[in-house]
Amino acid sequence: MSKPLTRLALRLVVDARRARVGDLIELGELTRRVTCVKGSDRDTTLVVRDGSITFAHGVRIVVQR
């Protein structure tokens, strides 16, 4: 029998504007999945399960894809 394929998680440092729905973000010891990304001219808001985080443009974050 063949082994089932495992999915590798990539940890990337990206501009907050490049975050995508489904990415995991780490906030200290918390890890949350992004459920919505809202952008404006000045900032980007990432909506997670129990709140949202707003980042100014140019802020780099670690995401897991």
Buried (B, 14 or more C-beta within 10 A) or exposed (E): EEEEEEEEEEEEEBEBEBBEEEBBBEEEEEEBEBEEBEEEEEBBBBBBEEEEBEBEEEEEBEBBB
